[in-house]
């Protein structure tokens, strides 16, 4: 068994030595993150395929692999924003076993809640679950080790995104339906398919397939970012010297970016707090330059990462400051340099992106039916018509796509569910909504965060006893 684990993990960790027990835990963590993304795939498949299936635009045998393929293609972005919820810098200073507790607690809490809601056929947000689990594990970490704990500023930013996105989905889909009903007035759009062969006209079918494709692609891009971040969390927790910074970026390129930034700052004048910001950023640049050649072991990599992050944070603040005036050329110079500097810590190898893409794509192709039935049949008191399906998915695709471009996680489930509810209400008022199903979805939405927090907190404490 150990030979098999070595064959799997040694290419990932290089020359880093892990004990046999930690090597096993490392392999379990890798399998857990793949499992989470797989579960995420089939848990959230309904978000993309429910409307094309229930409007007879595509049969399930075609809709599921079609959606899975575009979710796979969408999973190419690297956004590490979700990892900023966790005390990564504190983790790097502690034994690997602490990181293992953190990773397992987050992943298993997320998987348990996702599987439970999927089994009951309740649409539930994987994003909500994952964020709650990260908060719970971070709180437990703080109890044991002190330090920074949860990044509450980032939590508020992500939480606001998760709260607002369903409201936007409901309102925008309702507005679009009103437009279709009272302005477009194309009767064929409001047909409710009845029989197996009652398929939509070709133009409407193409519209529904297009919206399904867009939701699938953007869902892959948004949820793929979370999976990539989780896998990088595992690698940083177990092998920080190898994965905490991007060693693929040559030192001379890093040095050039730091020097360019330093030169711009040297000719930038400011007063008060703005001057202090410039001086602290300049100091971080100097420290990063002295540590550049030594980022070869955990301690030195930690110090280098810390200074590089300080540089990135400082430059970002300088660029957004209204009190610091930069000429266009200098602004362009440090913007380009900051992009390079940010890529030193916010990165993922190609094989990480490919692993998450494949897991999400395959997961999308199985276990889809339970939640599809809820989305397609139980949110409203009438069967989904073409206009309701197209409007809710168009709004979902736009909302998810915009959120992905800003690196913010949103709940595809909540956006689409609320969009369908909005389109149903626009068609027939409150009486057109299934209050029982909506209560179940709302209850899951309310419970997900506290349940995930408590589960992850307890799991961290449990694993802490044995790892």
Secondary structure, 3 states (H helix, E strand, C coil): CHHHHHHHHHHHHCCCCCCHHHHHHHHHHHHHHHHHHHHHHHHCCHHHHHHHHHCCCCCHHHHHHHHHHHHHHHCCCCCCHHHHHCCHHHHHCCCHHHHHHHHHHHHHHHHHHHHHHHHCCCCCCHHHHHHHHHHHHHHHHHHHHCCCCCCHHHHHHHHHHHHHHHHHHHHHHHHHHHHHHHHHCCHHHHCCCCCCCCCCCHHHHHHHHHHHHHHHHHHHHHHHHHHHHHHHHHHHHHCHHHHCCCCCCCHHHHHHHHHHHHHHHHCCCCCHHHHHHHHHHHHHHHHHHHHHHHCCCHHHHHHHHHHHHHHHHHHHHHHHCCCCCCCHHHHHHHHHHHHHHHHHHCCCCHHHHHHHHHHHHHHHCCCCHHHHHHHHHHCECCCCCHHHHHHHHHHHHHHHHHHHHCCCCCCHHHHHHHHHHHHHHHHHCHHHECHHHHHHHHHHHHHHHHHHHHHHHHHHHHHHHHC
